[in-house]
Amino acid sequence: MRGLRKTRASPSRLNRGVPNDDADLRTLYPATEPYESGMLDVGDGHEIYWERCGTRGAKPAVFLHGGPGGTASPVHRRQWDPAKYDIMLFDQRGCGKSTPHAVTEANTTWHLVDDIERLRAVMGVEKWQVFGGSWGSTLALAYAEAHPERVTELILRGIFTFRAFEVDWFYRTGAPRMWPDAYERFLAPIPADRRDEDALEVYHDLLTHEDEKIRAEAAVAFSVWEGTVVKLLPRRGGKGFANPHFALAFARIEHHYMRHKGWLEDGQLLKEAHRIADIPGVIVHGRYDMPCPVQNAWDLKAAWPKGDLKIIEGAGHAFDEPGILSELVKATDRFV
């Protein structure tokens, strides 16, 4: 590719990219195993799986996975220096190793905010670093605005704030026009006589259908749509998005949150960003992020000046796009 060269860091808090020289890119820390894990009864019939990695008593951090309905994975642990951090990871209600599986009852943004506080108590810390990507960035903002006194820093990636236009962009007006082939596969489970209806409303009926085969087919199509478009370059299906067990929780829970607008007023997280005005942090966003347009990150930066915005050129949505991952690791190193 022409024009690649090492660049100097911008003196402003707005960085439009990362150095293009591979030598400047940071990568994951070595693999590590949890030193402690368990199940936490959070009430309402839910138990959530949690694990702690790194060094007990080191700088505390909590990781909020995406979705809603995704899961924390071993690779996520590797975004921190394990010698310098004590990292809490967990599977949110209804997904991953948490039980019961794929359940949407008593599963809202505010239930999860309360769960994060319960986990902080389990860890026995007064404050911690909050790290979230995609839906995890939404949850991180909701938690930080509810409990700003508990947050030392925010590290956010692939910003999603649940404004109405953001949901429309991904399921109706934006990403489907960029990925018509993938969107056609998303629409495939919808009966022909219902193609003129709103796809999200039809999916509610499909994902709760009495026929297990119809539920499963809809769940995989819903999940694979997202798994296909998260990368800058095509990755049909994504890793694990077509797995029926994963897809059922991912689709049912994500659809549940989308249908209820995240239990947030339109623009609420930006309007209440004054609550986190004194919290430092980093916002990392790919220029060509299809699920979450870069406007989301731009608007968050305007509402939260202490957020150091990094717009990554040549990157999509996924955390492991090289430029995005590099900035995330640099952020955890920076705040240690």
N, C-alpha and C positions, 0 to 999 in steps of 0.2 A: 504494500500500500504506500502510495507516495506521500511525502510530507511528514512522515513520522520522525519526531525528534524529541529529545528531552526538553521539558519546559520548566521554567521557574514557577514556584508557588505564587499564587496571587496574594497580594497583601490584604485584600478585602476578605470579609467573611463569606462572600459568595464565590464559590469555585465552580467554574463551568465544566470542569472535567478533571481527569487525573493524568499524571505524566504518562506518555505513550511508550516510553522505554520500558521493556519488560523488567529491567533491573529495579525499577521503582515500584513494582507491584508487590504487595504483600499477599501471602497465601495463608492457608489454615495452619494452626498449630498442630503438633502431632496428636494422634488419637489418644484418648484417655477414657478410662472407665469410671463410673460413679463410685464414690467411696461410701455412699449411703443412699438408700432409696426406700420408698414405702407407699402406702395408700392412705389418703386422708379422707375421712368421712366429712363431707361438707353439708350434709343434710339433704332433704328433699329426695332421698333415695340415691344420691350420687356419691361415688368415691372417686377421687382423682389420684392418678399416679404422679409421683414426683421423684426427682433424683437430684443429688448434689455431686458436683464434680470439681476438680481443682484441689485447692488446699483449704482445709477447714480453718476458719478464722481469718482468712485473707479478705481482700476487698469484696464485699457481697454484691452480687448481680442476679437479676432474674430475667429469664428468656421467655418471651411471649410468642408462640408460634402463630402461623397464618391460618387461613381458612375463611371464616370459622369452620371448624371441623377437621383441621389438619392434625399434625402431631409433631412433637419434638423428636428429633432423630440424633443418632450419635455424631453426625457431622456438624450439627449445630453447636455442640459443646466446644468445638475447636476454634471458635472465633475469639476466644480469650486465652491469655497466657495462664496455664493451669497452676503455675508456681505463684502467681500474684493475685488470682481471683478465687473466690468461693462462689460457684455458679449454681443457682437453682433453676432447673428445667422441669416442666410439668406438661401433662396432656390435659387440655381443657375438658370441661364436662362433655361426656358422650362420645369422645374420640380417643384414638390411640389406645393406650392401656387402661384408660379410665373406664369405669362401669357405672350404669349399664350402657351398652354400645348403641350409638346412633339415636339416642333419646333426646327429644327437644323440650320435654316438659321441665320446668324450673331451670331453663337454660337461656339466659339473657345476658346482655352486656353487664348489667349490674350484679347479677349473680357471680359472674367471673371476677369483677372488681373486688367483691367481698372475698372470693376464694384467694386472690392474690394477697390480701391482707392476712388471711389465715396462714398462708404459706410463709409470710414474713415472720409471723409469730413462731412457726415451727423452726425457722432458721435462727430465731432469737436475735435479730438485728433491729436497730432503730430506723435505719435508712439503707437504701440499696440503689444500685444502678438499674435502670429499667431499659430493656432492649427489646424492640419488637419490629417485625417486618410485615408489610401488607396489612391484613386484618390485625396482626400483632401491633402495628403502629396505631391503629384505631384504639385498641384496648389499652395500649400504653398511655395514650393521651387521656382517655377516660379515667384511668387509674390515677395518673399524675394530677389531673385537675381536681379529682375528689380528695386526694391525699398528698398535696404538694410537699408537706413536711416530711414525707417518707422517701423522697426521691433525691438522690445526689446528682444524677445526670440522666438524660434521655438519649438513647441512640435509636434512631428511627430510619426505616428503609421502605421504599415503595409506598408512599403515603396514600392512605385511604381514610377519608373523614366522614363517610356515609351521607354526604349531601345527595339530594335527589338526582342531580345531573351526573354524579359519579356512578350511581347504579345504572342509570339510563345508558351511559357511555359503554359500560361493559356488556350489558345484556340486550341493548336495543339500538342505539344510534351511532356508536363509535367503533369499538372493536369489531363488531360484525361486518362493518364495511371494509375494514382492513383485512379481515380473515373470512371472506364469504364461504370458502370451501370448508373450513373448520366449523363455521356457524351452521352450515347445512347439516353437518353431522350432529350438531347440538339439537337441531330441530327435528331430526329423524324420528325420535320416539313419539312426537306429537301427531295424533291422528289427523288425516287430511282434512276432515271436516271441522277441525279446530285451529287450523293454521292462521286464521285471521284474528284469533284471540291473542291476548298478551301471553307471551311464552312463559313468564314466571308464574302466572296464575295457573296455566295448564300444568306446569311442572308440579305445582302443589298437589293436584289430583293424581298425577303419575307416581310421585314419591310416597304417597300415602295410600296407594291403590291396594285393594284386598288381594290382588294376584301378585305373588312374590316375583314371578318372572317379569312382569311389567315394572315393578318397583326396581328390580335389579338393573334392567336395561336402561331405565331413565337415570338411575344413579350413576352408572358408568358414563353415559353420554354427557351428563351435567359436569361430572368431574373431569373428563377428558378434555372438554372445551377449555377449561382453565389450564390444565396441564399442557395443552398444545401452545397456548399463546404467551406463556410466561417468559419464554426465552426470546432473545433477539432473533436468532436463527431457528427455523422450525425444529421441533422435537416432538413429533406426533405422539400424543398420549402422555408424554412425560413419564418420569420414573414413578411407578406405583399408582398413578392416577386411574389406570384401568383395572386395578385390583378390586374385585367386587366388594371385599370386606372394607377396605379403605374407602372406596367410592360411596358406599351406603352412608357412612357417617359424614363424610365430606359434603355430599350433595344434600342430605336431609338437613344438616345443621346450617350449612351456608345458606341454603334456600330459606330456611326458617328466619335467619337474621335479615336477609335481604327483604323478605316479604314484610317484616316488621320494622324496617328502616333502622335496625340496630337499637331500637328503643331510645333513639336520640331525636331531638328536634332538628330540623334542617339547619345545618351550619353551626350546631351547638358547640362542637369541639373548637372551632375557630373563634366563636364569640366569647368563649370562656378561657381562651388562651392566656388572658391576663393573670390567671391563677398560677401559671407556670413561668411567669415573667422572669423570675430570679433563678430559674434552673438552667444550667448550661447544657448544651447538647449538640448533636450532629444529625442532619437530615441527609440521607443518601438516596438519590433517585436517578434511575436510568432515563436518558433522553427519549428513548423509544419504548417506554413502558406501556404496553397495551392494556392490561387490566386497570392501571391507575395512571391517567395522564399526568404529565409533569406539572400541569397547572396546580394540581393538588399540593405539591411540595412548595411551589412558588407562593401560594396563598398562605400556607402554614408559616413559611419564613416571614412573611409580612406581619402575621399575627404574633409571632414569637421571635423577636429579634435575636435572642441569645442562641437560637438554633443555627448552627453553622451549615449552610446549604451547600451540598456537593452534587451538582448535576453531572452525571457520568455520560460522556459521549460514547456512542457505539455500544450501548447497553440497553437491555430490556428491563424486565421486572425481577427476575430470579436473584436470590442473594449470592449465588455462586458464579454470576457473570464476573469475569476477572476484575474489571474496574470497580464494580460495586463491592465485591468481597475485600479488595485491597483497602478501600476506605473504611469499611466496617472494622477490620482488624486494626487499622491505624487509630480508629476512634477508641477502641477498648484499651489500646496501649497508651493513648494520650491521657486517659482519665485515671490510669492506675496511680 
